[in-house]
Amino acid sequence: MPLLQVRNMPDDLYDVLSATAERERRSVAQETIVLLRSSLMRPISQQERVQAIFREVNESPPTPLRDDPYPDPVALIREDRDR
């Protein structure tokens, strides 16, 4: 079984993890596995996928394809033929 080591974990996060593990009567390692499994293995809905895609598109800056916003169609066709 692979080994996972987490360094520089914030104290407040570890305290919450430890308290949750104690409340659930698990070790910290067992609780970590349960929490990772529940958050990473849950199926996401179609709506969540679409929202994530829109969020990613909205956060990325637009990149212009060319310097000229209205290039000459003849030049574009010539450029395409030369490829």
DSSP file (Angstrom, degrees, kcal/mol; ACC not computed):
  #  RESIDUE AA STRUCTURE BP1 BP2  ACC     N-H-->O    O-->H-N    N-H-->O    O-->H-N    TCO  KAPPA ALPHA  PHI   PSI    X-CA   Y-CA   Z-CA
    1    1 A M              0   0    0      0, 0.0     0, 0.0     0, 0.0     0, 0.0   0.000 360.0 360.0 360.0 135.7    0.0    0.0    0.0
    2    2 A P        -     0   0    0      0, 0.0     2,-0.4     0, 0.0     0, 0.0  -0.244 360.0-131.7 -65.0 154.1    1.4    3.5   -0.9
    3    3 A L        -     0   0    0      2,-0.0     2,-0.5     0, 0.0     0, 0.0  -0.904  15.8-161.0-109.8 134.9    2.5    5.8    1.9
    4    4 A L        -     0   0    0     -2,-0.4     2,-0.5     2,-0.0     0, 0.0  -0.970   6.0-173.1-118.6 127.8    1.3    9.4    2.0
    5    5 A Q        -     0   0    0     -2,-0.5     2,-0.6     2,-0.0    -2,-0.0  -0.981   6.7-160.6-121.3 130.0    3.2   12.0    4.0
    6    6 A V        -     0   0    0     -2,-0.5     3,-0.4     3,-0.0     2,-0.3  -0.941  11.0-163.7-112.2 122.0    1.9   15.6    4.4
    7    7 A R        +     0   0    0     -2,-0.6    -2,-0.0     1,-0.2     0, 0.0  -0.726  64.8  15.6-104.4 155.2    4.4   18.2    5.5
    8    8 A N  S    S+     0   0    0     -2,-0.3    -1,-0.2     1,-0.2     3,-0.0   0.840  75.6 176.1  56.9  39.1    3.7   21.7    6.9
    9    9 A M        -     0   0    0     -3,-0.4    -1,-0.2     1,-0.1     5,-0.0  -0.593  37.6-106.9 -73.0 130.9    0.1   20.9    7.7
   10   10 A P     >  -     0   0    0      0, 0.0     4,-2.2     0, 0.0     3,-0.2  -0.300  21.4-128.5 -59.7 140.8   -1.5   23.9    9.5
   11   11 A D  H  > S+     0   0    0      1,-0.2     4,-2.5     2,-0.2     5,-0.2   0.887 106.8  53.6 -59.3 -41.8   -2.0   23.3   13.2
   12   12 A D  H  > S+     0   0    0      1,-0.2     4,-1.8     2,-0.2    -1,-0.2   0.879 109.5  48.5 -64.7 -36.5   -5.7   24.4   13.0
   13   13 A L  H  > S+     0   0    0     -3,-0.2     4,-2.4     2,-0.2    -1,-0.2   0.902 111.8  49.0 -68.8 -40.8   -6.4   21.9   10.2
   14   14 A Y  H  X S+     0   0    0     -4,-2.2     4,-3.0     1,-0.2     5,-0.2   0.892 108.6  54.1 -65.1 -38.5   -4.7   19.1   12.0
   15   15 A D  H  X S+     0   0    0     -4,-2.5     4,-2.4     2,-0.2    -1,-0.2   0.908 110.2  46.3 -61.8 -41.7   -6.6   19.9   15.2
   16   16 A V  H  X S+     0   0    0     -4,-1.8     4,-2.5     2,-0.2    -2,-0.2   0.923 114.1  48.3 -66.1 -43.8   -9.9   19.6   13.3
   17   17 A L  H  X S+     0   0    0     -4,-2.4     4,-2.5     1,-0.2    -2,-0.2   0.919 113.1  47.7 -61.5 -44.4   -8.8   16.4   11.7
   18   18 A S  H  X S+     0   0    0     -4,-3.0     4,-2.4     2,-0.2    -2,-0.2   0.906 112.6  48.2 -64.5 -42.8   -7.7   14.9   15.0
   19   19 A A  H  X S+     0   0    0     -4,-2.4     4,-2.4    -5,-0.2    -1,-0.2   0.898 112.1  49.4 -65.8 -39.8  -11.0   15.9   16.7
   20   20 A T  H  X S+     0   0    0     -4,-2.5     4,-2.1     2,-0.2    -2,-0.2   0.917 111.0  49.9 -64.7 -42.7  -13.1   14.5   13.9
   21   21 A A  H  <>S+     0   0    0     -4,-2.5     5,-3.1     1,-0.2     4,-0.4   0.910 111.7  48.3 -62.0 -42.4  -11.1   11.2   14.0
   22   22 A E  H ><5S+     0   0    0     -4,-2.4     3,-0.9     3,-0.2    -1,-0.2   0.910 110.9  50.3 -64.9 -41.7  -11.6   11.0   17.8
   23   23 A R  H 3<5S+     0   0    0     -4,-2.4    -1,-0.2     1,-0.2    -2,-0.2   0.863 114.6  44.0 -64.4 -35.9  -15.3   11.7   17.5
   24   24 A E  T 3<5S-     0   0    0     -4,-2.1    -1,-0.2    -5,-0.2    -2,-0.2   0.414 113.6-120.1 -88.4   1.5  -15.6    9.0   14.8
   25   25 A R  T < 5S+     0   0    0     -3,-0.9     2,-0.3    -4,-0.4    -3,-0.2   0.913  72.1 122.9  58.2  47.1  -13.4    6.6   16.9
   26   26 A R      < -     0   0    0     -5,-3.1    -1,-0.2    -6,-0.1    -2,-0.1  -0.864  66.4-103.5-127.5 163.1  -10.8    6.3   14.1
   27   27 A S     >  -     0   0    0     -2,-0.3     4,-2.6     1,-0.1     5,-0.2  -0.410  38.5-107.7 -76.7 166.1   -7.1    7.0   13.9
   28   28 A V  H  > S+     0   0    0      1,-0.2     4,-2.3     2,-0.2     5,-0.2   0.900 122.2  51.3 -62.2 -40.0   -6.0   10.2   12.2
   29   29 A A  H  > S+     0   0    0      2,-0.2     4,-2.1     1,-0.2    -1,-0.2   0.923 110.9  47.2 -63.3 -44.8   -4.8    8.1    9.3
   30   30 A Q  H  > S+     0   0    0      1,-0.2     4,-2.4     2,-0.2    -2,-0.2   0.916 112.5  49.3 -63.5 -42.5   -8.1    6.2    9.0
   31   31 A E  H  X S+     0   0    0     -4,-2.6     4,-2.7     1,-0.2     5,-0.2   0.889 108.4  53.7 -65.1 -38.4  -10.1    9.5    9.1
   32   32 A T  H  X S+     0   0    0     -4,-2.3     4,-2.6    -5,-0.2     5,-0.2   0.921 109.7  47.9 -60.7 -44.3   -7.8   11.0    6.5
   33   33 A I  H  X S+     0   0    0     -4,-2.1     4,-2.7     2,-0.2     5,-0.2   0.920 112.2  49.3 -62.7 -44.3   -8.5    8.1    4.2
   34   34 A V  H  X S+     0   0    0     -4,-2.4     4,-2.4     2,-0.2    -2,-0.2   0.929 113.7  45.7 -61.3 -45.8  -12.3    8.3    4.8
   35   35 A L  H  X S+     0   0    0     -4,-2.7     4,-2.0     2,-0.2     5,-0.2   0.907 114.2  47.8 -66.5 -42.1  -12.3   12.0    4.1
   36   36 A L  H  X S+     0   0    0     -4,-2.6     4,-2.9    -5,-0.2     5,-0.4   0.933 113.2  48.5 -63.2 -44.8  -10.2   11.8    1.0
   37   37 A R  H  X S+     0   0    0     -4,-2.7     4,-2.1    -5,-0.2    -2,-0.2   0.921 112.0  48.4 -62.1 -43.8  -12.3    8.9   -0.3
   38   38 A S  H  < S+     0   0    0     -4,-2.4     4,-0.3    -5,-0.2    -1,-0.2   0.846 119.1  38.8 -68.1 -32.6  -15.6   10.7    0.3
   39   39 A S  H  < S+     0   0    0     -4,-2.0    -2,-0.2    -5,-0.2    -1,-0.2   0.845 124.1  36.3 -87.2 -33.1  -14.4   14.0   -1.3
   40   40 A L  H  < S+     0   0    0     -4,-2.9    -3,-0.2    -5,-0.2    -2,-0.2   0.764 118.1  46.6 -91.3 -26.5  -12.5   12.5   -4.3
   41   41 A M  S  < S+     0   0    0     -4,-2.1    -1,-0.1    -5,-0.4    -3,-0.1   0.473  81.4 111.3 -97.8  -2.2  -14.6    9.5   -5.2
   42   42 A R  S    S-     0   0    0     -4,-0.3     2,-0.2    -5,-0.2    -4,-0.0  -0.527  74.0-116.1 -74.4 137.1  -18.0   11.1   -5.1
   43   43 A P        -     0   0    0      0, 0.0     2,-0.3     0, 0.0    -1,-0.1  -0.510  27.3-137.7 -70.9 136.9  -19.6   11.4   -8.6
   44   44 A I        -     0   0    0     -2,-0.2     2,-0.0     1,-0.1     5,-0.0  -0.749  19.3-116.0 -96.7 146.2  -20.1   14.9   -9.7
   45   45 A S     >  -     0   0    0     -2,-0.3     4,-2.0     1,-0.1     5,-0.1  -0.251  22.8-110.9 -75.3 163.9  -23.3   15.9  -11.4
   46   46 A Q  H  > S+     0   0    0      1,-0.2     4,-2.4     2,-0.2     5,-0.2   0.884 119.6  54.7 -60.1 -39.9  -23.5   17.2  -14.9
   47   47 A Q  H  > S+     0   0    0      1,-0.2     4,-2.5     2,-0.2    -1,-0.2   0.901 106.8  49.9 -63.8 -40.9  -24.5   20.6  -13.6
   48   48 A E  H  > S+     0   0    0      2,-0.2     4,-2.2     1,-0.2    -1,-0.2   0.888 110.2  51.3 -65.0 -38.3  -21.3   20.7  -11.4
   49   49 A R  H  X S+     0   0    0     -4,-2.0     4,-2.2     2,-0.2    -2,-0.2   0.933 111.3  46.8 -62.1 -46.6  -19.2   19.8  -14.4
   50   50 A V  H  X S+     0   0    0     -4,-2.4     4,-2.7     1,-0.2     5,-0.2   0.917 111.9  50.8 -63.3 -43.2  -20.7   22.5  -16.6
   51   51 A Q  H  X S+     0   0    0     -4,-2.5     4,-2.4     1,-0.2    -1,-0.2   0.894 109.6  50.8 -61.8 -39.4  -20.3   25.1  -13.8
   52   52 A A  H  X S+     0   0    0     -4,-2.2     4,-2.3     2,-0.2    -1,-0.2   0.893 110.5  49.2 -65.7 -39.4  -16.6   24.1  -13.4
   53   53 A I  H  X S+     0   0    0     -4,-2.2     4,-2.5     2,-0.2    -2,-0.2   0.937 112.5  47.0 -65.3 -46.1  -16.0   24.5  -17.1
   54   54 A F  H  X S+     0   0    0     -4,-2.7     4,-2.7     1,-0.2    -2,-0.2   0.894 111.4  52.0 -62.5 -39.1  -17.7   27.9  -17.2
   55   55 A R  H  X S+     0   0    0     -4,-2.4     4,-1.7    -5,-0.2    -1,-0.2   0.919 110.9  47.7 -62.2 -43.8  -15.7   28.9  -14.1
   56   56 A E  H  X S+     0   0    0     -4,-2.3     4,-1.2     2,-0.2    -2,-0.2   0.907 113.3  47.5 -64.4 -42.3  -12.4   27.9  -15.8
   57   57 A V  H  < S+     0   0    0     -4,-2.5     3,-0.3     1,-0.2    -2,-0.2   0.915 112.3  49.3 -65.8 -42.7  -13.3   29.7  -19.0
   58   58 A N  H  < S+     0   0    0     -4,-2.7    -1,-0.2     1,-0.2    -2,-0.2   0.807 111.2  49.9 -67.2 -29.6  -14.3   32.9  -17.2
   59   59 A E  H  < S+     0   0    0     -4,-1.7    -1,-0.2    -5,-0.2    -2,-0.2   0.716  94.9  83.1 -83.5 -20.6  -11.1   32.9  -15.1
   60   60 A S  S  < S-     0   0    0     -4,-1.2     3,-0.1    -3,-0.3    -4,-0.0  -0.676  84.8-119.1 -87.2 136.3   -8.8   32.4  -18.1
   61   61 A P        -     0   0    0      0, 0.0     2,-0.1     0, 0.0    -2,-0.1  -0.420  31.8-105.1 -71.9 146.5   -7.9   35.6  -20.0
   62   62 A P        -     0   0    0      0, 0.0    -4,-0.0     0, 0.0    -5,-0.0  -0.453  30.6-150.8 -70.0 142.8   -8.8   35.8  -23.7
   63   63 A T        -     0   0    0     -2,-0.1     2,-0.1    -3,-0.1     3,-0.0  -0.964  13.2-129.5-117.4 121.8   -6.0   35.3  -26.1
   64   64 A P        -     0   0    0      0, 0.0     3,-0.1     0, 0.0     4,-0.0  -0.442   6.5-149.1 -69.0 140.2   -6.2   37.0  -29.5
   65   65 A L  S    S+     0   0    0      1,-0.1     2,-0.3    -2,-0.1     3,-0.1   0.845  79.0   9.6 -76.2 -34.1   -5.5   34.7  -32.4
   66   66 A R  S    S-     0   0    0      1,-0.1    -1,-0.1     2,-0.1     0, 0.0  -0.914  70.9-118.0-140.5 164.3   -4.1   37.5  -34.5
   67   67 A D  S    S+     0   0    0     -2,-0.3    -1,-0.1     1,-0.1     3,-0.0   0.876 102.5  64.6 -70.3 -37.7   -3.0   41.1  -34.2
   68   68 A D  S    S-     0   0    0      1,-0.1    -1,-0.1    -3,-0.1    -2,-0.1  -0.781  71.9-155.0 -91.0 120.8   -5.6   42.2  -36.7
   69   69 A P  S    S+     0   0    0      0, 0.0    -1,-0.1     0, 0.0    -4,-0.1   0.781  93.0  36.4 -66.8 -24.5   -9.2   41.7  -35.4
   70   70 A Y  S    S-     0   0    0     -3,-0.0    -3,-0.0     2,-0.0     0, 0.0  -0.675  84.1-171.6-127.6  77.6  -10.4   41.6  -39.1
   71   71 A P        -     0   0    0      0, 0.0     3,-0.0     0, 0.0    -5,-0.0  -0.248  36.4 -91.7 -70.4 159.3   -7.8   39.9  -41.2
   72   72 A D     >  -     0   0    0      1,-0.2     4,-2.0     2,-0.0     3,-0.2  -0.553  29.2-143.4 -70.1 123.5   -8.0   39.8  -45.0
   73   73 A P  H  > S+     0   0    0      0, 0.0     4,-2.4     0, 0.0     5,-0.2   0.860 100.4  54.9 -58.9 -36.1   -9.9   36.6  -46.0
   74   74 A V  H  > S+     0   0    0      1,-0.2     4,-2.5     2,-0.2     5,-0.2   0.918 107.8  49.1 -63.2 -42.3   -7.7   36.2  -49.1
   75   75 A A  H  > S+     0   0    0     -3,-0.2     4,-2.6     1,-0.2    -1,-0.2   0.881 110.2  51.8 -64.4 -38.0   -4.6   36.3  -46.9
   76   76 A L  H  X S+     0   0    0     -4,-2.0     4,-2.4     2,-0.2    -2,-0.2   0.925 111.1  46.5 -64.5 -44.2   -6.1   33.7  -44.6
   77   77 A I  H  X S+     0   0    0     -4,-2.4     4,-2.2     2,-0.2    -2,-0.2   0.915 113.5  48.9 -64.8 -42.2   -6.9   31.3  -47.4
   78   78 A R  H  X S+     0   0    0     -4,-2.5     4,-1.8     1,-0.2    -2,-0.2   0.913 111.4  50.0 -62.5 -42.7   -3.4   31.8  -48.9
   79   79 A E  H  X S+     0   0    0     -4,-2.6     4,-0.5     1,-0.2    -2,-0.2   0.901 110.8  49.6 -62.0 -41.7   -1.8   31.1  -45.4
   80   80 A D  H >< S+     0   0    0     -4,-2.4     3,-0.8     1,-0.2    -1,-0.2   0.888 110.2  50.1 -66.3 -39.5   -3.9   28.0  -45.1
   81   81 A R  H 3< S+     0   0    0     -4,-2.2    -1,-0.2     1,-0.2    -2,-0.2   0.825 104.7  59.2 -68.0 -31.4   -2.9   26.7  -48.5
   82   82 A D  H 3<        0   0    0     -4,-1.8    -1,-0.2     1,-0.2    -2,-0.2   0.622 360.0 360.0 -74.7 -11.9    0.8   27.3  -47.8
   83   83 A R    <<        0   0    0     -3,-0.8    -1,-0.2    -4,-0.5    -2,-0.1   0.496 360.0 360.0 -70.4 360.0    0.8   25.0  -44.8
